[in-house]
Amino acid sequence: MKPVRSLLALACLVGFAAPSLAQNCLQPSERVALEVRSLQNRLMVGALACQQQDGYNAFVRRNQGDLNNAYRTAQSHFRSRGGEAAWNRVDTDIAASQAQEQGRLGGFFCRDNATFLEQLASVSGTADLARFAVERNILQPHEAPTCTGASFGRPQRAAAAPRR
C-alpha cells in the first residue's frame, strides 16, 4: 500500500491545476496514447498494490515498443502545449487516478487487475491496447476532446470515447 500512497502524495505535490490543457483537442493517435498510458498505469498500480509484479513485467516485456511509443506520443503532445511541467502534471494525474481507483475498489481492484493481465496476454498493438482500456473503463482523467478532420484545432466531443 505504501507505493500507492507515495503516488498520491506525489500527485498532491505536483498539483492538478494544469493551465487550461483541456482546451486543446487530441489527435486520434494522442487519444490512443493516453488510453494506453492509463492502462499501463492501472496495471502498474495493481502490480505494486496486489503483488502482481510478474504479470505486469510480462505485459511490459510483450508490449515494450507500443508502451514506449504511447509514452512518447502523449509526452510530445503535452510538452508542445505547456513544456515538461505540463506533461509531468498529466502523467502524475493518470497515476494518481489509478491509485485512487485502487482505494475505491478495494479487493475488486486486485481481482480485476489479475483478470486484465490474463486477458492482455492475447492483446497486442497500440490500437488494441487502447481499445482494451476503453472497453474495460480504465480511468483516463484527461478531458480533452478528440480533434476531428472537418474542424481541426477546434475541440469536438469524441463519440467513441466514453466518459468515465
C-alpha positions, 0 to 999 in steps of 0.5 A: 500500500505504501507505493500507492500512497507515495503516488498520491502524495506525489500527485498532491505535490505536483498539483492538478491545476494544469493551465487550461490543457483541456482546451486543446483537442487530441489527435486520434493517435494522442487519444490512443496514447493516453488510453494506453498510458492509463492502462499501463498505469492501472496495471502498474498500480495493481502490480505494486498494490496486489503483488502482481509484479510478474504479470505486469513485467510480462505485459511490459516485456510483450508490449515494450515498443507500443508502451514506449511509443504511447509514452512518447506520443502523449509526452510530445503532445503535452510538452508542445502545449505547456513544456515538461511541467505540463506533461509531468502534471498529466502523467502524475494525474493518470497515476494518481487516478489509478491509485485512487481507483485502487482505494475505491475498489478495494479487493475488486481492484486486485481481482480485476487487475489479475483478470486484465493481465490474463486477458492482455496476454492475447492483446497486442498493438497500440490500437488494441491496447487502447481499445482494451482500456476503453472497453474495460473503463480504465480511468483516463482523467484527461478531458480533452476532446478528440480533434476531428478532420472537418474542424481541426484545432477546434475541440469536438466531443469524441463519440467513441470515447466514453466518459468515465 
